[in-house]
Amino acid sequence: MSGPSLSPDTLPAFVADAGYEIIASAYNPAGERWRQFSRIISPDALRDRPYGHRWISADTDAYPLAYEDGEMAQSATYGQGYPRQIGSTKYRREISIPYDLLDAVDAKTQVFDMVSNFLAKFSAYASQVKDIRMAQMLQKGTLSAGSEQWFDQSYRGAPDSNAGFIYDGKPLFAASGNAHPLKFATNSGSQGVNLFPALALATPADLNTAFNHATVTNAVDEAGRQILLRPTHLVVGSAMRGVAMSALESQNLPGTAQNDTNYNRGLLTPFVFDLLTDDADAWWLLTQGQSFAAVDTGAPVIRSVRDDRRNLLAVSAEFRFGITVEDWRYSHCFAKAAS
């Protein structure tokens, strides 16, 4: 990186050329946990670009009905589902490169070191910030009083009418007595309940009970009709890693002396999410690509602004990210308190 001194005119290009190589090596989207469970909305598809997106799901009753020759086909009915929105939050930090530094013999080396250190750390933290957002939604989504810090999708010109909760005015994980309502039908039994504070992952029967509730009891659409719904992952924090692996990967049934076959083996994929730390015994059933919706601009971008009055170049890195609940049916939580 040695060479002739830089100048205020050549500095922005040097920073950009060096900076994007650093970001490419430091930013690892493949390792981001939130991607596993989210439908990703392109930033270009945002209705209120770049601030956010609003949509209303169409709820057409197109259920197939038996038909005899000569009969008139029954017309499908149309209703609007719950309105949803997602806010795209900007994250940004900057450093200042003083022009006096450009007169140093090793100016390029010093500038490169400054930019490299800043952008490498920012890029690594960018992935962490995105994963923290989803982790906190999983952890604070049990609060019956809601959490505006993690469940407020307000953005410029579009306040969130359900701030603290999800699209139906309920916490992400609704306990008995506070169930998610069905928009075009009346809930029956324990439908709409996806939080079970007392169900620990202690026996194979516990996992079986949880799986059946998700795939049978809550596998209904807004009209109350049965749908196909199947969780894909058992999600735990680090403290529950051994329990999850044993529950899903042991050939024989854990905790039995009869050498019984483990009927839960391969039922779900164990998924250890290290950022789930506020309750050591909690566990979740989530569905790949369907539990959340997210908007993500991807790798950080570099902005450079000359400030000749202060004799410096301000170099910033930024990205936009937002995540919201797509459908509560694809997320269930266990062994975690509602308050």
C-alpha positions in Angstrom: 0.0 0.0 0.0 3.0 2.3 -0.1 3.2 4.9 -2.9 2.9 8.6 -3.6 0.7 10.6 -1.2 -3.0 10.8 -1.9 -4.9 14.1 -2.5 -8.4 15.2 -1.6 -9.3 14.7 -5.2 -8.1 11.1 -5.4 -9.0 10.0 -1.9 -12.7 9.1 -2.5 -11.9 6.8 -5.4 -9.1 5.1 -3.4 -11.5 4.6 -0.4 -14.2 3.1 -2.6 -11.8 0.8 -4.5 -10.2 -0.5 -1.3 -13.4 -0.5 0.7 -15.6 -2.7 -1.4 -12.9 -5.4 -1.5 -12.9 -5.3 2.3 -16.7 -5.5 2.5 -16.8 -8.4 0.1 -14.4 -10.4 2.3 -15.9 -9.4 5.7 -19.7 -9.5 5.0 -21.1 -13.1 5.1 -24.8 -13.2 4.2 -24.8 -16.9 4.0 -24.2 -17.0 7.8 -27.1 -14.8 8.7 -29.7 -16.8 10.6 -32.7 -14.7 9.8 -32.6 -15.6 6.2 -33.5 -19.2 7.0 -37.0 -18.3 8.1 -37.9 -15.2 6.0 -39.5 -14.4 2.7 -37.2 -11.6 1.4 -38.9 -8.6 -0.3 -36.7 -6.8 -2.8 -35.9 -3.2 -1.9 -37.0 -2.3 -5.4 -40.4 -3.7 -4.7 -41.2 -1.6 -1.7 -44.4 0.4 -2.1 -43.0 3.4 -0.2 -39.4 3.0 -1.3 -36.9 3.2 0.5 -38.8 3.6 3.8 -41.1 0.6 3.8 -43.8 -1.5 2.4 -47.6 -2.1 3.0 -49.8 -4.8 1.6 -53.1 -6.5 2.2 -53.3 -10.2 1.6 -56.1 -11.3 -0.7 -58.4 -13.9 1.0 -60.4 -15.5 -1.8 -62.5 -18.5 -1.0 -61.5 -20.7 -3.9 -61.9 -24.0 -2.1 -62.6 -26.7 -4.7 -66.2 -27.9 -4.6 -67.7 -31.0 -6.2 -69.3 -30.3 -9.5 -71.8 -32.3 -11.6 -72.4 -31.9 -15.4 -74.9 -29.1 -16.1 -74.5 -27.4 -12.7 -73.4 -23.8 -12.5 -70.1 -23.3 -10.8 -70.4 -21.6 -7.5 -68.8 -18.1 -7.5 -65.8 -17.6 -5.3 -66.0 -14.9 -2.6 -63.3 -12.3 -2.0 -62.3 -10.7 1.3 -59.4 -8.6 2.4 -57.0 -10.2 4.9 -55.2 -8.3 7.6 -53.1 -5.3 6.5 -49.4 -5.7 7.0 -46.5 -3.4 6.8 -42.7 -3.5 7.2 -40.4 -0.6 8.0 -37.0 -0.4 6.4 -34.5 1.0 8.9 -31.3 2.6 7.9 -28.1 1.7 9.8 -25.1 3.9 9.4 -21.7 4.8 10.9 -18.8 7.0 9.7 -15.2 7.8 10.2 -13.2 11.0 9.2 -10.0 10.9 7.3 -8.1 14.2 7.9 -6.4 15.8 4.9 -3.2 16.3 6.9 -2.8 12.5 6.9 -2.5 12.6 3.1 0.9 14.3 3.3 2.5 11.3 5.1 5.0 9.2 3.2 2.9 6.1 3.8 -0.4 7.9 3.4 -2.0 5.0 1.4 -1.1 2.5 4.0 -2.5 4.5 6.8 -5.7 5.3 5.0 -6.1 1.7 4.0 -5.6 0.5 7.5 -8.2 3.0 8.8 -10.8 2.1 6.2 -10.1 -1.6 6.5 -10.6 -1.7 10.2 -13.7 0.3 10.1 -15.4 -1.5 7.2 -14.5 -5.0 8.3 -16.0 -4.4 11.7 -19.1 -2.7 10.4 -19.7 -5.4 7.9 -19.4 -8.1 10.5 -21.7 -6.2 12.9 -24.2 -5.7 10.1 -25.0 -9.4 10.0 -25.2 -9.5 13.8 -27.6 -6.6 13.9 -30.0 -8.3 11.5 -29.9 -11.6 13.4 -30.5 -9.7 16.7 -33.7 -8.2 15.2 -35.1 -11.7 14.6 -33.8 -13.1 17.8 -35.5 -10.4 19.8 -38.8 -10.8 18.0 -38.7 -14.5 19.0 -37.8 -13.6 22.6 -40.1 -10.6 23.1 -42.9 -11.9 21.0 -44.2 -13.7 24.0 -45.0 -10.5 26.0 -48.7 -10.1 26.4 -48.2 -6.4 26.8 -46.3 -6.2 23.6 -42.9 -4.7 22.8 -42.8 -1.5 20.8 -39.0 -1.7 20.6 -39.1 -4.9 18.4 -42.7 -4.8 17.0 -43.1 -1.3 15.6 -43.2 -1.2 11.9 -43.8 2.5 11.6 -42.0 4.4 8.9 -42.1 7.8 7.3 -45.8 8.6 6.5 -47.0 5.2 7.7 -47.5 4.8 11.5 -48.0 1.2 12.7 -51.6 1.0 14.1 -50.5 -2.2 16.0 -47.2 -1.0 17.4 -46.0 -3.5 19.9 -47.9 -6.4 18.4 -48.2 -8.1 15.0 -50.7 -7.4 12.2 -53.8 -8.8 14.1 -53.2 -6.8 17.2 -51.9 -9.8 19.2 -48.4 -10.6 20.4 -46.5 -12.9 18.0 -46.9 -15.7 20.4 -50.4 -15.7 21.8 -51.2 -17.7 25.0 -54.4 -19.3 26.0 -57.1 -16.7 26.6 -55.5 -14.2 24.2 -55.6 -16.3 20.9 -55.0 -15.0 17.4 -58.4 -14.4 15.9 -59.5 -16.0 12.6 -60.6 -13.1 10.4 -63.5 -14.9 8.6 -64.3 -17.7 11.1 -64.8 -18.3 14.8 -61.9 -19.9 16.7 -62.5 -23.4 18.0 -60.9 -24.9 21.0 -57.2 -23.9 21.2 -56.9 -22.7 17.7 -54.9 -19.4 17.5 -52.8 -20.3 20.5 -49.1 -20.6 19.7 -47.4 -20.0 23.1 -47.2 -22.7 25.7 -45.3 -21.5 28.7 -45.4 -24.8 30.6 -44.4 -27.2 27.8 -40.8 -28.0 28.3 -38.8 -30.1 25.9 -38.3 -32.9 28.4 -39.6 -36.0 26.7 -40.3 -37.2 23.2 -44.0 -36.8 23.9 -43.5 -33.1 24.5 -42.2 -32.6 21.0 -44.9 -34.7 19.6 -47.6 -32.6 21.4 -46.1 -29.4 20.1 -45.8 -30.7 16.5 -49.3 -31.9 16.5 -50.7 -28.6 17.7 -48.8 -26.8 15.0 -49.7 -29.2 12.2 -53.3 -30.0 13.2 -54.9 -27.6 15.6 -53.4 -24.4 14.1 -53.3 -25.6 10.5 -56.4 -23.6 9.5 -56.8 -20.6 7.3 -58.7 -17.4 8.1 -62.0 -19.1 7.1 -61.3 -22.0 9.5 -60.6 -24.5 6.8 -57.8 -27.1 7.3 -54.6 -26.3 5.5 -51.2 -28.1 5.1 -48.8 -26.6 7.6 -45.6 -28.2 8.7 -42.8 -26.7 10.8 -39.3 -27.4 9.4 -37.0 -26.4 12.3 -36.7 -26.9 16.1 -35.0 -23.7 17.2 -33.1 -23.4 20.5 -30.4 -21.3 22.2 -27.0 -22.7 22.9 -28.1 -24.0 26.4 -30.6 -26.4 24.7 -28.3 -27.6 21.9 -27.8 -31.1 23.4 -31.5 -31.6 24.2 -32.4 -30.6 20.6 -29.8 -32.9 19.0 -30.8 -35.8 21.2 -34.5 -35.3 20.5 -34.1 -35.3 16.7 -31.0 -37.2 15.9 -30.9 -40.1 18.4 -31.7 -43.4 16.7 -33.3 -44.7 19.8 -35.9 -43.0 21.9 -34.2 -40.7 24.5 -34.9 -41.6 28.2 -36.2 -45.2 27.6 -34.6 -48.5 28.5 -36.5 -50.5 25.9 -34.4 -49.6 22.9 -37.5 -48.1 21.3 -37.1 -46.4 17.9 -37.0 -42.6 18.2 -40.2 -41.6 16.3 -39.1 -38.0 16.2 -35.8 -38.7 14.5 -35.6 -36.5 11.4 -39.0 -34.9 12.0 -37.4 -31.4 12.2 -34.0 -29.9 11.6 -32.3 -28.8 14.8 -31.3 -25.2 14.6 -29.1 -23.6 17.3 -29.4 -19.8 17.4 -26.8 -18.5 19.8 -28.5 -15.1 20.2 -31.5 -16.7 22.0 -30.2 -16.1 25.5 -33.0 -14.7 27.7 -34.5 -18.0 28.7 -32.3 -21.1 28.8 -35.2 -23.6 28.5 -37.3 -22.0 25.7 -37.7 -23.6 22.3 -39.5 -22.8 19.1 -41.0 -24.5 16.0 -40.4 -22.3 12.9 -41.0 -22.9 9.2 -38.3 -22.2 6.6 -39.0 -19.2 4.5 -42.5 -18.5 5.9 -42.3 -17.3 9.5 -41.2 -13.8 8.7 -41.0 -11.3 5.8 -37.8 -9.1 5.5 -36.4 -6.4 3.3 -32.6 -6.2 3.1 -30.3 -4.1 0.9 -27.5 -6.6 1.5 -23.9 -5.7 1.9 -23.1 -2.3 3.3 -22.5 0.5 0.8 -19.9 3.3 1.1 -20.6 7.0 1.0 -17.8 9.6 0.9 -18.4 13.3 1.5 -15.7 15.9 1.2 -15.7 18.6 3.9 -13.1 21.1 2.8 -14.0 23.5 5.6 -12.9 21.0 8.1 -10.2 19.5 5.9 -11.4 16.0 6.0 -13.3 13.3 4.1 -16.2 11.7 5.9 -16.5 8.0 5.0 -19.7 6.2 6.0 -21.1 2.7 5.6 -24.8 2.0 5.6 -27.5 -0.5 4.8 -31.2 -0.9 5.2 -33.0 -3.8 6.9 -36.5 -4.6 8.2 -38.3 -7.7 9.4 -41.8 -8.4 10.3 -44.1 -11.4 11.0 -45.5 -12.9 7.8 -48.0 -15.3 9.4 -48.2 -16.3 13.1 -49.2 -19.9 12.1 -45.6 -20.7 11.1 -44.1 -19.8 14.5 -44.8 -21.6 17.8 -43.0 -21.0 21.2 -42.7 -23.2 24.2 -41.4 -23.0 27.8 -41.3 -19.2 27.8 -43.3 -16.9 30.0 -46.0 -14.5 28.6 -44.7 -11.6 30.7 
